[in-house]
Amino acid sequence: MNSKLMIFKSTITDPNQRYIEDLLNDAGTIPVDADVDTYEMHYPPWFDEEKFKRGQQFYTTNRACMLTAGLCGLIAVLAIPTSLEVLIFTGRSSTPLKAYRRYVQTIRHTMNWYEEELVPGSKSWKSLEYVRRIHAASGKQANKQNSKMLVSQKDVAITQFGFVGFVALSYQMLGIRYDEAGMEGFVHFWRTIGYMLGLEDRFNICTEDLTSSKQRMTLVLEQILRPALQTVSTEFVQMTNAMIDGLWCVNTFLDYNAFMFLTRRLAGVPGHYYWKDEPTNDGSTQPAYEKMGWHSRYILCMILYINEVLLYVPIIRWYFNILFTVNAYFIDKYFPYLAMIKFGIKNAFVRVVY
């Protein structure tokens, strides 16, 4: 991964450097929406339906990898203090139960975007309208409490990275079946989603072409996310622990230490390497995982072996994609038995509203 980051870094152009400067200096002071009634949902002027659907197909092909990629992306986003502050303020993710219900909703909204046709009145369209209203309302309430708190253009751009950044930059580590057209479609998909959630084009981490998009993502990773993941707050640890504990009911391979290692490895944090031929980043002789307990090391080993070895075998990829589909569309929705045991029958069922 590090060699790839160096390639992108060496080809960074002035427009992309201006992008990161604008993101760091301006985007944090501009709300996504000033109010819930001041925006109108519509297609972006550059929307390409064929490319968008190609992005949806790219997700379908790599469905089994996307949960790991998205969870690591979310962990990275939570390391950003401004994003974490608003999340803490809403009070909807502070305990394992609250986190379970919130993030199951998030997963289902995202699956709607991936699965449904994006047309006015569709589940996907209504879902995006709902999420945008929630962002606007949460930002407005937080800003009343503290004038420095808001859901800003910067926050949404970094959250956008959480869904697309690791997939685009570190696909080999996630078991992604890569093809150029599919990845271009996936980036266009998230460029569109970002726009429809209120992200201005000048702050959108995804651009009209794959190369410049990766350059922007690399800058965000190197200058914002990687430093944030190296020194995390007590609040971050509490919130991510609650998230992992809650979502364990969705995926029993979730473990706090293992997923923190995975996230930091994807982000290129020094000392977070696994395979013998992998760059150590800082010349250290002891990788960070050796300090973890046996259970966390077991989970980490299994995830890495599945993603980086087994998922490259077509029949096994097919099996894991089917397993993901059965879990997501039947068990988690109609018979979430682990959540029933952990949180009670009433709390286990999550209704997604639009």
C-alpha positions as CSV (number, residue, x, y, z in Angstrom):
1,M,0.0,0.0,0.0
2,N,2.8,2.4,0.9
3,S,4.4,2.2,-2.5
4,K,1.0,3.1,-4.1
5,L,0.6,6.1,-1.8
6,M,4.1,7.3,-2.8
7,I,3.1,7.0,-6.5
8,F,0.0,9.1,-6.0
9,K,1.9,11.6,-3.8
10,S,4.5,12.1,-6.4
11,T,1.9,12.9,-9.1
12,I,-0.1,15.4,-7.0
13,T,-0.9,18.5,-9.1
14,D,-1.6,22.0,-8.0
15,P,-5.4,21.8,-8.2
16,N,-5.4,18.9,-5.8
17,Q,-3.0,20.7,-3.4
18,R,-5.5,23.6,-3.5
19,Y,-8.2,21.1,-2.8
20,I,-6.7,20.0,0.5
21,E,-5.9,23.6,1.5
22,D,-9.5,24.6,0.8
23,L,-10.8,21.6,2.7
24,L,-8.6,22.4,5.7
25,N,-9.1,26.1,5.7
26,D,-12.6,26.8,4.4
27,A,-14.7,23.7,4.4
28,G,-14.8,23.4,8.2
29,T,-16.7,26.7,8.5
30,I,-19.3,26.0,5.9
31,P,-22.4,24.0,6.9
32,V,-23.7,21.3,4.5
33,D,-27.1,22.9,4.8
34,A,-28.0,26.0,6.8
35,D,-31.5,24.6,7.4
36,V,-33.7,21.6,6.6
37,D,-35.8,23.8,4.3
38,T,-33.1,25.5,2.2
39,Y,-32.2,22.8,-0.2
40,E,-33.7,20.8,-3.0
41,M,-32.7,17.3,-4.1
42,H,-31.8,17.0,-7.7
43,Y,-29.3,15.2,-10.0
44,P,-25.9,16.8,-10.3
45,P,-25.4,18.4,-13.7
46,W,-22.6,15.9,-14.5
47,F,-24.6,12.8,-13.5
48,D,-23.9,9.7,-15.7
49,E,-26.5,7.0,-15.2
50,E,-24.5,4.3,-16.9
51,K,-21.4,5.0,-14.9
52,F,-23.5,5.2,-11.7
53,K,-25.0,1.8,-12.3
54,R,-21.5,0.5,-13.1
55,G,-20.5,1.6,-9.6
56,Q,-23.5,-0.2,-8.1
57,Q,-22.4,-3.4,-9.9
58,F,-18.9,-3.0,-8.6
59,Y,-20.3,-3.0,-5.1
60,T,-22.4,-6.1,-5.9
61,T,-19.3,-8.0,-7.2
62,N,-17.4,-7.0,-4.0
63,R,-20.2,-7.2,-1.5
64,A,-18.4,-9.4,1.0
65,C,-15.5,-6.9,1.2
66,M,-17.5,-3.8,1.6
67,L,-18.5,-4.3,5.3
68,T,-14.9,-4.4,6.4
69,A,-14.0,-1.5,4.2
70,G,-16.9,0.6,5.4
71,L,-16.3,-0.2,9.1
72,C,-12.6,0.7,8.9
73,G,-13.6,3.9,7.1
74,L,-16.1,4.8,9.8
75,I,-13.5,4.2,12.5
76,A,-11.1,6.5,10.7
77,V,-13.9,9.2,10.4
78,L,-14.6,9.0,14.1
79,A,-11.0,9.9,14.8
80,I,-11.7,13.4,13.5
81,P,-12.7,15.6,16.5
82,T,-15.3,17.7,14.8
83,S,-17.2,14.7,13.4
84,L,-17.0,12.9,16.8
85,E,-18.2,16.0,18.7
86,V,-21.5,16.2,16.7
87,L,-21.9,12.4,17.0
88,I,-21.5,12.6,20.8
89,F,-23.9,15.6,20.9
90,T,-26.7,13.6,19.2
91,G,-26.5,10.9,21.9
92,R,-27.5,8.2,19.4
93,S,-24.3,6.1,19.5
94,S,-23.0,6.3,23.0
95,T,-24.0,2.8,24.2
96,P,-23.8,-0.6,22.4
97,L,-27.6,-0.7,22.0
98,K,-27.8,2.8,20.6
99,A,-24.8,2.2,18.3
100,Y,-26.4,-1.1,17.1
101,R,-29.6,0.6,16.2
102,R,-28.0,3.7,14.6
103,Y,-25.4,1.8,12.5
104,V,-27.8,-0.9,11.4
105,Q,-29.9,2.0,10.0
106,T,-26.8,3.4,8.4
107,I,-26.0,0.1,6.8
108,R,-29.5,-0.3,5.4
109,H,-29.6,3.3,4.1
110,T,-26.3,2.7,2.3
111,M,-27.5,-0.7,0.9
112,N,-30.5,1.2,-0.5
113,W,-28.2,3.5,-2.4
114,Y,-26.2,0.6,-3.7
115,E,-29.2,-1.6,-4.7
116,E,-32.0,0.7,-5.8
117,E,-32.4,2.8,-8.9
118,L,-31.7,6.5,-8.2
119,V,-34.9,8.2,-9.4
120,P,-37.2,10.7,-7.7
121,G,-39.6,8.8,-5.4
122,S,-37.5,5.6,-5.1
123,K,-36.3,4.1,-1.8
124,S,-32.8,5.4,-2.7
125,W,-34.0,8.9,-3.3
126,K,-36.1,9.0,-0.2
127,S,-33.3,7.6,1.9
128,L,-30.9,10.4,0.7
129,E,-33.5,13.0,1.4
130,Y,-33.9,11.6,5.0
131,V,-30.2,11.4,5.6
132,R,-29.7,15.0,4.4
133,R,-32.5,16.2,6.6
134,I,-30.9,14.5,9.6
135,H,-27.6,16.1,8.8
136,A,-29.1,19.5,8.6
137,A,-31.2,19.2,11.8
138,S,-28.3,17.7,13.8
139,G,-26.0,20.5,12.6
140,K,-28.5,23.2,13.5
141,Q,-29.1,21.8,16.9
142,A,-25.4,21.3,17.6
143,N,-24.7,24.8,16.4
144,K,-27.2,26.3,18.9
145,Q,-25.5,24.4,21.7
146,N,-22.0,25.5,20.5
147,S,-21.4,27.9,17.7
148,K,-18.2,26.0,16.7
149,M,-20.1,22.8,16.2
150,L,-21.7,22.1,12.9
151,V,-22.0,19.4,10.2
152,S,-19.6,21.0,7.8
153,Q,-18.5,20.5,4.2
154,K,-15.2,19.1,5.6
155,D,-17.0,16.6,7.8
156,V,-19.1,15.2,4.9
157,A,-16.1,15.1,2.6
158,I,-14.1,13.1,5.2
159,T,-17.2,10.8,5.8
160,Q,-17.3,10.3,2.0
161,F,-13.7,9.1,2.3
162,G,-14.9,6.5,4.8
163,F,-17.0,4.8,2.2
164,V,-14.8,5.1,-0.9
165,G,-11.2,6.0,0.2
166,F,-9.9,2.7,1.4
167,V,-11.7,0.8,-1.4
168,A,-9.9,3.0,-4.0
169,L,-6.5,3.2,-2.4
170,S,-6.1,-0.2,-0.7
171,Y,-8.3,-2.6,-2.7
172,Q,-5.7,-5.4,-2.5
173,M,-5.8,-5.4,1.3
174,L,-9.6,-5.8,1.2
175,G,-9.9,-8.5,-1.4
176,I,-11.6,-6.2,-3.9
177,R,-11.9,-7.6,-7.4
178,Y,-10.5,-4.7,-9.3
179,D,-11.3,-3.5,-12.8
180,E,-10.7,0.1,-14.0
181,A,-14.2,0.7,-15.3
182,G,-15.8,-0.7,-12.2
183,M,-13.6,1.5,-9.9
184,E,-14.4,4.6,-12.0
185,G,-18.1,3.8,-11.7
186,F,-17.7,3.3,-7.9
187,V,-16.0,6.7,-7.6
188,H,-18.7,8.3,-9.7
189,F,-21.3,6.7,-7.5
190,W,-19.9,8.3,-4.4
191,R,-19.3,11.6,-6.2
192,T,-23.1,11.6,-6.9
193,I,-24.0,10.6,-3.4
194,G,-21.8,13.3,-1.9
195,Y,-23.4,15.9,-4.2
196,M,-26.9,14.8,-3.3
197,L,-26.0,15.0,0.4
198,G,-25.1,18.6,0.0
199,L,-21.3,18.5,-0.7
200,E,-20.1,21.2,-3.0
201,D,-18.1,20.1,-6.0
202,R,-15.0,22.0,-4.8
203,F,-15.0,19.9,-1.6
204,N,-16.1,16.6,-3.1
205,I,-13.4,14.0,-2.7
206,C,-14.4,12.3,-5.9
207,T,-13.9,14.1,-9.2
208,E,-14.6,13.5,-12.8
209,D,-11.7,11.1,-13.2
210,L,-10.1,8.3,-11.2
211,T,-6.6,9.6,-11.1
212,S,-7.4,13.0,-9.6
213,S,-9.9,11.4,-7.2
214,K,-7.2,9.1,-5.8
215,Q,-4.8,12.1,-5.5
216,R,-7.4,13.9,-3.4
217,M,-8.0,10.8,-1.3
218,T,-4.3,10.3,-0.7
219,L,-4.0,13.9,0.5
220,V,-6.9,13.5,2.9
221,L,-5.4,10.2,4.2
222,E,-1.9,11.6,4.7
223,Q,-2.8,15.0,6.0
224,I,-6.0,14.4,8.0
225,L,-6.8,10.8,8.8
226,R,-3.5,9.2,9.4
227,P,-2.3,11.8,11.9
228,A,-5.7,11.6,13.7
229,L,-5.5,7.8,14.0
230,Q,-2.1,8.0,15.6
231,T,-3.3,10.0,18.6
232,V,-6.9,9.2,19.6
233,S,-9.0,10.6,22.4
234,T,-10.8,8.8,25.3
235,E,-14.1,9.8,23.7
236,F,-13.0,8.1,20.4
237,V,-12.2,4.9,22.3
238,Q,-15.5,4.9,24.1
239,M,-17.5,5.5,20.9
240,T,-15.7,3.0,18.7
241,N,-15.9,0.4,21.5
242,A,-19.7,1.0,21.7
243,M,-20.0,0.7,17.9
244,I,-18.0,-2.6,17.7
245,D,-19.8,-4.1,20.7
246,G,-23.2,-3.2,19.2
247,L,-22.4,-4.4,15.6
248,W,-21.0,-7.6,16.9
249,C,-24.6,-8.9,16.5
250,V,-24.3,-8.2,12.8
251,N,-20.8,-9.7,12.4
252,T,-19.3,-11.9,15.1
253,F,-15.8,-11.2,13.6
254,L,-15.8,-7.7,15.1
255,D,-13.2,-7.0,17.7
256,Y,-12.0,-3.6,18.8
257,N,-8.3,-4.2,18.8
258,A,-8.4,-6.2,15.5
259,F,-10.4,-3.5,13.7
260,M,-8.3,-0.7,15.1
261,F,-5.2,-2.5,13.7
262,L,-6.9,-3.1,10.3
263,T,-7.9,0.6,10.1
264,R,-4.4,1.9,11.0
265,R,-2.9,-0.6,8.6
266,L,-5.1,0.6,5.7
267,A,-4.2,4.2,6.7
268,G,-0.4,3.5,6.7
269,V,0.1,4.2,10.4
270,P,3.7,3.3,11.3
271,G,4.2,-0.2,12.9
272,H,0.9,-1.5,11.6
273,Y,2.1,-4.2,9.1
274,Y,1.3,-7.9,9.0
275,W,2.9,-10.0,6.3
276,K,6.7,-10.5,6.3
277,D,7.2,-8.9,2.9
278,E,5.1,-5.8,3.9
279,P,6.9,-2.5,4.5
280,T,7.3,-1.7,8.2
281,N,6.8,2.1,7.6
282,D,9.1,3.1,10.4
283,G,11.8,0.4,10.5
284,S,10.3,-1.2,13.6
285,T,11.0,-4.8,14.2
286,Q,7.9,-5.6,16.2
287,P,4.5,-5.1,14.5
288,A,1.7,-3.6,16.6
289,Y,-0.4,-6.7,16.5
290,E,2.1,-8.7,18.6
291,K,1.0,-6.5,21.6
292,M,-2.6,-7.7,21.2
293,G,-4.3,-10.5,23.1
294,W,-4.7,-13.9,21.6
295,H,-8.4,-13.5,20.7
296,S,-7.9,-10.2,18.9
297,R,-4.9,-11.7,17.0
298,Y,-7.0,-14.7,16.0
299,I,-9.8,-12.5,14.6
300,L,-7.2,-10.3,12.8
301,C,-5.6,-13.3,11.2
302,M,-8.9,-14.7,10.1
303,I,-10.0,-11.4,8.5
304,L,-6.7,-10.9,6.7
305,Y,-6.7,-14.5,5.4
306,I,-10.2,-14.2,4.2
307,N,-9.8,-10.8,2.5
308,E,-6.3,-11.2,1.1
309,V,-6.3,-14.9,0.2
310,L,-9.7,-16.6,0.1
311,L,-11.7,-13.9,-1.6
312,Y,-9.4,-14.1,-4.6
313,V,-10.8,-17.6,-5.3
314,P,-13.9,-17.1,-7.4
315,I,-16.0,-19.9,-5.8
316,I,-15.2,-18.7,-2.3
317,R,-15.9,-15.1,-3.2
318,W,-19.3,-16.2,-4.5
319,Y,-20.0,-18.1,-1.2
320,F,-19.1,-15.1,0.9
321,N,-21.2,-12.8,-1.2
322,I,-24.2,-15.1,-0.8
323,L,-23.5,-15.4,2.9
324,F,-23.5,-11.6,3.2
325,T,-26.7,-11.3,1.2
326,V,-28.5,-13.9,3.4
327,N,-27.4,-12.2,6.6
328,A,-28.2,-8.6,5.4
329,Y,-31.5,-9.3,3.7
330,F,-33.0,-12.0,5.8
331,I,-31.4,-12.8,9.2
332,D,-30.5,-9.3,10.3
333,K,-33.8,-7.9,9.0
334,Y,-36.3,-10.7,10.0
335,F,-34.5,-12.8,12.6
336,P,-31.7,-10.9,14.3
337,Y,-31.2,-13.7,16.9
338,L,-27.9,-12.5,18.3
339,A,-29.3,-9.0,18.9
340,M,-32.4,-10.6,20.5
341,I,-30.1,-12.4,23.0
342,K,-28.0,-9.3,23.6
343,F,-30.5,-6.5,23.6
344,G,-33.9,-8.1,23.8
345,I,-36.5,-9.0,21.2
346,K,-38.0,-5.5,21.0
347,N,-34.7,-3.7,20.6
348,A,-33.3,-6.2,18.1
349,F,-35.6,-5.1,15.2
350,V,-34.6,-1.9,13.6
351,R,-37.1,0.0,11.4
352,V,-35.6,2.2,8.8
353,V,-37.6,5.4,8.2
354,Y,-37.4,7.7,5.2
